[in-house]
């Protein structure tokens, strides 16, 4: 009977795929193997996550998705350096009493640094954007610069109480190496780390995925899953993927 059910389901899915393909769309099953939302659901539950640290929050899109799509109700601490993005982040954070926001860049040093502000704001970076990135997505072009404060994550979180079973999300447009170097103590407490992995770096002097994977492995994590990321949709070439790491207790 289960064989018949599976056969019917496959026929129905094939028919639906054929129909939606006429409109340039693709449908897939909602499960942790092919849905980032479903994967996050699973990992939040599996590791009993009580605090999410959101480095490179922009306007809070990641936190909003956690609350609205994943029904996450735990603590969130978001960091964003760009003034205009931070003001919107501050407004969005008022939707939850468990959401704290901090205006600061995160890296391996303290002080003031210039940040390149992109046309689409989400691609703003402490690095210079590469030409192939702009070719793939015009909104990544730099339109302004701003001086911002920078500090290490280990230092910043000393002023913000949080609970163990921590999820660290890093979305810093090529500055991943420096964030991890300044988060040695926090990495000891993290259960899940979500971070961009560059197949071809979108920003100058940015690490390739092999370096980040090695750094995470040396910090006691294993690569758990990879989800689709930034690519050139005209050519299909992948530039970045979303990596999910979990603490390796083997």
N, C-alpha and C positions, 0 to 999 in steps of 0.2 A: 504493500500500500504506500509506504514511504517513497518507493521508487517511482510510483505513478505520480505522487504529489510533486516530487522533484522534477520529473519530466514535464508536467503541466506548468510548473513555475518557470522552467527554462524556456519553454515555448512562449509563455506570456511575456517574459523579459525580452526575448529576441524580437517579438512583435512590437513591443513598446520602444525598444532601441531603434528599430527601423523607422518607426513613425517620428520619433523625436530627432533623428538624424537629418530628416528633411529640413529641420529648422536650425541645424547646426548645434544641436544639444545632445548631451549624453547623460544617461541615468545610471545609477549604480546602487548596490545594496548599502544600507546604513549599518555599518559595523566597524569595529576598530581597525580593520585591515584596509579600509578605503575611505573612511570618513574621519577627518580631524576632530570634529565635534564628538563622535562616538569614542574615539581613542582617548580624548581628554576626559570624557565621562568615566571611562573604565579606570584610568590611572588615578583620577581624583579619589575614587572609591577604594581601589586596591591599596593605595598608600595612605589613606585617611588624611588627606591634605587639609591642614588647618590654616596655613598662611601661604599666600601667593605673592611673590616679589616680582614686580613688573618693571624691568629695566628697559627704558626706551619706550615709554608709554604712548607718546604722541598725544592724542586727545582722549585716550582711554578706551580705544576700540576693543582691545583684548579683554580688559576687565568687564566691559559691558557685555561682551559675548559670553564670558564665563557666567555672569549673573543671569542673563536672559535665556541663553541656549542650554547651558549646563546646570542651571539652577544652583550655582555655587553660592553659599551663604557665609563662608569663612572670611578671614581677614585678607585684605589686599593692600599692598604698599606699592605705589607707582612712582617712578622717577622719570622726569622729562625736563630737559634743559631749555628748550626754545620758548621764549616768552609768550608768543601768540598761541602756540599749541598748549602751553601750560595753563593759560587762562581758560581755555575750553575744557581741559582736563579737570580743572578745579570745579567748574560748573557741573560737569558730569559726575564727579565724585560725590556730589550732594545727594545722589540717589541712594546712597548706602552709608550707614553709620560705621560700617566696618571697612570703609575705603579711605586710606590716607594717601595724600599726594605730596611729593617733594620736588621742588624746582632745582634740579642739579643734573649735570652730566655724571656718568659713572665710568671710572677707569682705574689706573694704577698709580695715580698721583693726586695731589691737591693743588688748588689754585684757580687761575682763570685761563680759559682757552677759547680760541675762535671756533665757531661752528658754522658750517655751510648750510644755508637754508634752501631747500629745494622748492621748486614750483608747487609740487603736490604736498609739501610739508612732511609726509610720512617718510620720505627718503633723505631727510636732512641728516648730515653726518659730520663727524669730526675729521673725516677723510675727504679727499677730492674724488669726485665721481669719474669713473672711466668712460671713454667715448662710446664703447659698445653698449654701455648701460643706457645712455641717453638715446642711442639709436633704437634700442628695444622699447624704451618707455620715455617719451619726451618730458614727462612730468618730473623726472629725476634731475633735470637741469638745475644748476644753482642760480638763484636770483638775488641772494643777499647773504650777508654774514653777520654774526652777532657774538659778542663776548659773553661767555657763560661760566658759571662756577663748575668745578669738577672735584670729585672726591672718590675715595674707594668705597665699595659696597660694605666692606667690613666696618669702616668708620661710620658711614651713614646710618646703618641699621642699629648702631649703639643707642641712637636717640629715639628709636621707634620700637616699642615692645612687640614681640611676635612669638608665636608658638612653634614648637618643633613640628616635624612632618611638613616640611617646607617645599614649595614648588618655585623654582627660579626660572623665569622666562627672560631671555636676553634677545632684544631686537634693536641692535645699535649700528646697523649699516656699516659693517667693516671694522668695528672697534671691539670685536668679541675677545681678542687676545688680551687686551688691556683690562677689560671688565673681569675676566676670569683671574688674571694676576692679582687684582685687588680684592678678590673674594675668597681667599684661601680658607678663612674661618667659616664663612657662610656655606661653602661647598661641603664642609664636614657635616653640616646639619641638614643639607638638602636631600630629599628623597627622589625628586624628579627635576631635571634641567631640560628646558626647551630652548633651543638656540639655532640660529641660522647657520647652515653649512654651505660654503661657497665651492661650487664646482669650478667656476671661473669668477674670481672676485669682481664685484661690481664697483669697488672703490680701490684707490691706490693704497699699496702697502697693507692690504688686508690679508688675513690668513686663508689658506686653502682648507678644505674640509678635513684633509688628512691630519693637519696640525691640531685642529680642534678636537678631533676624535682621540688623538694621542694624549692631549692634555686632559680630557675627561677620563680616559682610561687610567692615567696616572693619579687622578683624584678619586679613584674608586668607583667609577661609573662604567656601565656598558651601554652601547648604542642599542636602544630598544626598538625604535621605529623611525622611518623617514617618510615625510609627507611632501606632496607637491609644493613647489615654491615659485620663485620668480624665473621666468623664461622669456625668450624672444618668441612671441606667438606667431610671428611671420615665418620664422625658420624652424621653430620647434626646439631650438637649442636651450638646454637648461643652464641657468647661471647659479641659482641658489635653491636649496631645499631646507625644509624644516626638520631639524633633528630632535628626537626625544630620547633622553638618556635617563636611566634609573640606576640607583645605587646597587652595585654588584655585591651581593652577600654570599656568593658561592665560595 
